[in-house]
C-alpha cells in the first residue's frame, strides 16, 4: 500500500494572495480538466461523463494510462479522487484548511495500491519513492497553485 502526503502554503511570501474561494475554484477546475494544469502532453483526455450534486465521474488519459475516477466534492474544503479503473486503486485527496496561525494550506494525501502488483512489492515501493520525492505530489501542489494564479491573472478563474 502506498501512503503519501504533502502540505504547502497556499499563500507563501512574495506570491499573489489567493482566497479560499479562488484556490477551491482552481482545484475544481483541475479536477474537471487536468489538461489545463499538467505539463503539455501528459494528460491527453479529461472528460466528465456523469455528474451529480456531490460528485462527478471523469475519464482521463494520463501518461498513456486510461483512468476512470469518481471525484467527490466537499465545496471549499476537499476533493477526493476514487480510482475506479486504471493502474492504481484507492483514493487521492486534495484538502484546503487553515493552520494554527490561520494561514491557508493545501494538503495532498493518498492511499493507493497498484492493480495486479504484489502489495508492498518493488513496483509499489518505487511508486512510494516517486510520490515522496521532490518531483512528486508536493511539486504537483505547487504547480497547481502557480497555474491557479496564472488563470486568475488571465481572468479565466
C-alpha positions as CSV (number, residue, x, y, z in Angstrom):
1,X,0.0,0.0,0.0
2,X,1.2,3.5,-0.9
3,X,0.6,6.3,1.5
4,X,2.0,9.7,0.7
5,X,1.3,13.2,2.0
6,X,2.5,16.7,1.3
7,X,1.3,20.1,2.5
8,X,2.1,23.6,1.1
9,X,1.1,27.1,2.0
10,X,-1.4,28.5,-0.5
11,X,0.0,32.0,0.0
12,X,3.7,31.9,0.5
13,X,5.6,35.2,0.9
14,X,6.0,37.0,-2.4
15,X,3.1,35.3,-4.3
16,X,-0.2,36.8,-5.3
17,X,-2.6,36.0,-2.5
18,X,-5.4,33.5,-3.2
19,X,-8.6,33.4,-1.3
20,X,-10.1,30.1,-0.2
21,X,-12.7,30.5,-3.0
22,X,-10.0,31.1,-5.7
23,X,-7.9,28.2,-4.5
24,X,-11.0,26.0,-4.5
25,X,-12.0,27.1,-8.0
26,X,-8.5,26.2,-9.2
27,X,-8.7,22.7,-7.6
28,X,-12.2,22.1,-9.0
29,X,-11.1,23.3,-12.5
30,X,-8.1,20.9,-12.3
31,X,-10.4,18.0,-11.4
32,X,-12.7,18.9,-14.3
33,X,-9.9,19.4,-16.9
34,X,-6.5,18.3,-15.8
35,X,-5.1,19.2,-19.2
36,X,-5.1,22.9,-18.1
37,X,-2.8,22.1,-15.2
38,X,-0.5,19.2,-16.2
39,X,2.6,19.5,-18.4
40,X,1.7,19.6,-22.1
41,X,1.0,16.1,-23.5
42,X,0.9,14.4,-20.1
43,X,-2.9,14.4,-19.9
44,X,-4.4,13.9,-23.4
45,X,-8.1,13.4,-22.4
46,X,-10.2,14.6,-19.5
47,X,-13.9,14.2,-19.9
48,X,-16.6,14.5,-17.2
49,X,-19.1,11.7,-18.2
50,X,-21.5,11.8,-15.3
51,X,-22.4,14.5,-12.7
52,X,-24.5,14.9,-9.5
53,X,-24.7,17.4,-6.7
54,X,-22.0,15.6,-4.7
55,X,-19.6,14.1,-7.2
56,X,-18.8,13.5,-10.8
57,X,-17.2,10.8,-12.9
58,X,-14.3,11.6,-15.1
59,X,-12.5,9.6,-17.8
60,X,-8.8,10.6,-18.2
61,X,-5.7,9.5,-20.1
62,X,-2.6,10.5,-18.1
63,X,0.8,9.3,-19.2
64,X,-0.9,6.9,-21.6
65,X,-3.0,5.2,-18.9
66,X,-6.8,5.3,-19.2
67,X,-8.3,6.0,-15.8
68,X,-11.8,6.3,-14.5
69,X,-12.3,8.3,-11.3
70,X,-15.2,9.2,-9.1
71,X,-14.5,12.7,-7.8
72,X,-16.2,13.6,-4.6
73,X,-16.6,17.3,-3.8
74,X,-16.8,18.9,-0.4
75,X,-17.1,22.5,-1.5
76,X,-14.4,24.9,-0.4
77,X,-12.7,22.1,1.5
78,X,-11.9,18.7,-0.1
79,X,-11.7,16.8,-3.4
80,X,-11.4,13.1,-3.3
81,X,-10.4,11.1,-6.4
82,X,-11.5,7.4,-6.1
83,X,-9.6,5.5,-8.7
84,X,-12.2,3.1,-10.2
85,X,-10.1,1.8,-13.1
86,X,-6.5,2.3,-14.2
87,X,-3.1,1.2,-12.9
88,X,-3.9,2.3,-9.3
89,X,-6.7,1.6,-6.9
90,X,-7.6,3.7,-3.9
91,X,-8.1,7.4,-3.1
92,X,-6.2,10.7,-3.7
93,X,-7.3,13.6,-1.6
94,X,-6.7,17.4,-2.0
95,X,-7.8,19.4,1.0
96,X,-7.8,23.1,1.9
97,X,-7.5,24.0,5.6
98,X,-6.3,26.7,7.9
99,X,-3.2,26.1,10.1
100,X,-2.9,27.1,13.7
101,X,-1.9,30.7,12.6
102,X,-4.9,31.0,10.2
103,X,-2.8,30.5,7.1
104,X,-4.5,28.7,4.2
105,X,-2.8,25.4,3.4
106,X,-3.2,22.8,0.6
107,X,-2.7,19.2,1.6
108,X,-2.4,16.2,-0.6
109,X,-2.6,12.6,0.7
110,X,-3.3,9.3,-0.9
111,X,-3.9,5.6,-0.1
112,X,-3.2,3.6,-3.2
113,X,-2.3,0.2,-4.4
114,X,-1.1,-0.9,-7.8
115,X,-3.6,-3.3,-9.6
116,X,-2.1,-6.7,-10.3
117,X,1.1,-6.0,-8.5
118,X,2.4,-7.5,-5.3
119,X,1.4,-5.5,-2.2
120,X,4.4,-3.6,-0.9
121,X,6.4,-5.2,-3.8
122,X,9.1,-3.4,-5.8
123,X,6.7,-1.6,-8.1
124,X,4.7,-0.1,-5.1
125,X,8.0,0.8,-3.3
126,X,9.2,2.6,-6.4
127,X,5.9,4.4,-6.7
128,X,6.1,5.4,-3.0
129,X,9.6,6.8,-3.5
130,X,8.4,8.8,-6.6
131,X,5.4,10.2,-4.7
132,X,7.6,11.3,-1.8
133,X,10.4,12.8,-4.0
134,X,10.8,16.5,-4.9
135,X,9.2,15.6,-8.2
136,X,6.2,14.0,-6.5
137,X,3.0,15.4,-5.2
138,X,4.5,18.4,-3.4
139,X,5.6,19.7,-6.7
140,X,2.1,19.0,-8.2
141,X,0.6,21.1,-5.4
142,X,2.9,24.0,-6.1
143,X,2.3,23.8,-9.8
144,X,-1.5,23.7,-9.3
145,X,-1.3,26.9,-7.2
146,X,1.0,28.5,-9.8
147,X,-1.4,27.7,-12.6
148,X,-4.4,28.9,-10.5
149,X,-2.6,32.3,-10.1
150,X,-2.0,32.4,-13.9
151,X,-5.6,31.7,-14.7
152,X,-6.7,34.3,-12.1
153,X,-4.4,36.9,-13.8
154,X,-5.8,36.0,-17.2
155,X,-9.4,36.5,-15.9
156,X,-10.2,32.8,-16.5
157,X,-10.9,31.8,-12.9
